[in-house]
């Protein structure tokens, strides 16, 4: 029997409630994970560049360990092994939306390892002469990093950071494994309610493609603009 695909059921006025709820969480998870990942990733990068063994060793183990484990496995570990009492620390949201809270914690911790490597490369791309110039002006290590090195590193790495954010948005679909209500989950529920799961998954693929393609195009434009300014 040939496979029948029919999108006539797809009425945006009927389906958008399922999809928008999931899209909201996917975007929120992407934004929070990016901000948290960049902050903790920068700390890890500074630890690895400090030259102090007590800081370099744990940061290196953390970064290499996270980058060597599949994300979906970390998601499952965080959801299944972390006790409920931990999520209760986040209040009512943590108790009622354990899967979503688990996803946020997992993505921040996991993406920090990747953002760390990006920031480390960005910091190392800055000429050592600027570091020495800051030291000659009497700046401390912290002042040098805050006022001279990190602003330039962020600018140099901005296209790469945004590209990693796009990859992060795509990876948010993996929270489906723990039942979190992301955009893919919204399409799945819509497909089940209207008895057209194949069409729902195809529609989800198209939406993911459009969003990621548009963001990739914007990043390329930004990259060319930064290159021209330089």
C-alpha positions, 0 to 999 in steps of 0.5 A, a space after each residue: 500500500 503506497 504511503 499517503 501524505 496529506 497536509 490538508 489537515 494543517 490549519 495554523 489556527 488549530 495547530 499553532 497552540 501546540 507548536 508555539 508553546 514548544 517553540 517558546 521553550 526551545 528559544 528560551 532554552 537556547 538563549 539561557 544555555 547560550 548566556 550561561 554557557 558563555 559565562 561558565 565557558 569563559 571562566 573555564 577558558 580563563 582557568 585553562 589559560 591561568 597556568 596554575 595546575 590547580 585550575 588547569 587540571 579540573 577545567 581540562 578534565 571537565 571540558 574534555 569529559 563533556 566534549 567526549 560524551 553524547 549530549 543525549 546521554 548527559 540529558 538522560 543522566 541529569 534527568 534520571 540521576 539528579 535527585 528531585 530535591 535539587 530541582 526543588 531548589 528552583 522553586 515551583 517551576 523546578 518541581 512542576 517542570 522537572 524535565 524542562 528544568 533538567 534540560 536547562 541545567 544540562 545544556 548550560 553545563 554541556 555547552 559551557 565546555 564548547 563555549 570554553 574552547 571558543 573563548 580560549 581560542 579567541 583569547 589566544 588570538 589576541 596579540 601578546 603585545 597588548 597583554 604586555 602593554 596593559 601590564 606596563 600600564 599597571 593593570 592587574 590580570 583581571 583588569 587586563 582581561 576585562 578591559 583589553 583582552 575579553 572585549 576583543 576576543 568576544 568580537 573575534 569569536 562572535 560569528 563562531 559563538 553565534 554558529 554554536 548557538 544555531 547548533 545548540 538550537 538544533 540540539 534542543 530537539 534532543 530534550 524529546 528523550 525526557 519528555 520536555 515540551 519543546 518545538 518537536 514535541 509540539 509538532 508531535 502532539 499536533 500530529 497525534 491529535 489530527 492523526 497525521 504524524 508523518 506530516 507533522 514531523 515533515 512540517 517540523 523539519 521544514 520549520 527547523 530548516 527555515 529558522 536555522 537557514 535564516 540564522 546561518 545567513 544572518 551570521 554570514 552577513 555579520 561575519 562579512 561586516 566584521 571582516 570589512 570593519 577590520 
